[in-house]
Amino acid sequence: MVLAAGFGMRFRPATNSLPKPMIPLCLRPLVEWALDSLVRAGVGEVVINLHHLPVPLERFVVEHYGEKLSIAFSLEEKILGTGGGLARVRSFFESEKSFYLVNGDTIQCARLRDLEIARSEHDAIASLLLRPRLPGALYTGVTFDGTRINGFGDDPGDLWMFAGAHALTPEIFQWIPPSGEAGIVSHAYEPILDASDAKIVGVAWDGVWHDIGTPARYLDATRDLIAQMERGVVPVPSNGSLEEGSLAGQSAILRGSLYQSVVGQRSVVGVGSRVLDSVIWDDCRIGIDSEIERSILTHGVSLPDGMQIRNALICTSVRGGELPPGGRMLGNDLVATPIDSEYEMTISGERI
């Protein structure tokens, strides 16, 4: 199962008109990274939960994976959480020996088969992917003895964190409420550890992994994935080319310079322009003699000549809500919001 129902609140206003799993990361939608990890693990059937803007996501998955996977969708009228979303599709899994559950906005190159191997070897209800805990990160801390998970929480002494992928048995449904909103940690894993001899085991992983929770983390992930592509750890997508530390779609038109950046399909970088540590989505236009640094231009953004932009997420319009904090309109059809509070957002050299 792929969890893909979230609103992508911290990517607004881009996600007012685009489901978060369709955000392109290195020329591939986030959901494609998740589905490919399942295909590599030998999965033949998948269910995806949906809520916010479900139609474009469903259309993409059917078009690109309909011949590789048997696909079902679970449309949630109200977001049910990890446990509640899983309980809603119980009928898909209750006759299986085991199954995988993965976050739709987490990029990982771990072998999911290792989760199932560990779960099976220790006859566990669940096996969870774990990573060394990042300093100051707001992820669920895990007490882990190298095999078994013994607790969850926010103890700063916890050296591990949950990384968003599970291998499960149908026994998990005995612990999750049959309907309504529920979290899998609070409603299942913690009670299992408190009241049962059943085991929850962990698999440690310190390879390529990114949680695309914010635009700042998205840029960090882009930078790292480009570096991993240069080392041959992550494959270069078939619809792009990697040159001198930047990735460009096959149909991009590059008349300027790129530095540790991504430029999407049919986007144009004008003569004399420089794109540094930034991501340009599809169908964008950057005029001549411009400089874009540590910024994101979403689908269809067109900029005039001579622009200087730093630390900005720029979208074509605001749809479905008010401007996020710190956001402002640029003319009649563009909106800019700061990516990272640690840096100034500048447009054409003027501080905003």
Stockholm file with secondary structure:
# STOCKHOLM 1.0

chainA/1-352         MVLAAGFGMRFRPATNSLPKPMIPLCLRPLVEWALDSLVRAGVGEVVINLHHLPVPLERFVVEHYGEKLSIAFSLEEKILGTGGGLARVRSFFESEKSFYLVNGDTIQCARLRDLEIARSEHDAIASLLLRPRLPGALYTGVTFDGTRINGFGDDPGDLWMFAGAHALTPEIFQWIPPSGEAGIVSHAYEPILDASDAKIVGVAWDGVWHDIGTPARYLDATRDLIAQMERGVVPVPSNGSLEEGSLAGQSAILRGSLYQSVVGQRSVVGVGSRVLDSVIWDDCRIGIDSEIERSILTHGVSLPDGMQIRNALICTSVRGGELPPGGRMLGNDLVATPIDSEYEMTISGERI
#=GR chainA/1-352 SS CEECCCCCGGGTTGGGSSCGGGCEETTEEHHHHHHHHHHHTTCCEEEEEECSSHHHHHHHHHHHHTTTSEEEEEECSSCCHHHHHHHHTHHHHTTSSCEEEEETTEEECCCHHHHHHHHHHTTCSEEEEEEECCTTCCSCEEEECSSBEEEEECCTTCCEEEEEEEEECGGGGGTSCSSSCCCHIIIIIHHHHHHCSCCEEEEECCSSEEECCSHHHHHHHHHHHHHHHHHTSSCCCTTEEEETTEEEETTCEESSEEESCEECTTCEECTTCEEESCEECTTCEECTTCEEESCEECTTCEECTTCEEESEEEESCCCSSCCCTTCEEETTTEEEEESCTTSCCEETTEEC
#=GC SS_cons         CEECCCCCGGGTTGGGSSCGGGCEETTEEHHHHHHHHHHHTTCCEEEEEECSSHHHHHHHHHHHHTTTSEEEEEECSSCCHHHHHHHHTHHHHTTSSCEEEEETTEEECCCHHHHHHHHHHTTCSEEEEEEECCTTCCSCEEEECSSBEEEEECCTTCCEEEEEEEEECGGGGGTSCSSSCCCHIIIIIHHHHHHCSCCEEEEECCSSEEECCSHHHHHHHHHHHHHHHHHTSSCCCTTEEEETTEEEETTCEESSEEESCEECTTCEECTTCEEESCEECTTCEECTTCEEESCEECTTCEECTTCEEESEEEESCCCSSCCCTTCEEETTTEEEEESCTTSCCEETTEEC
//
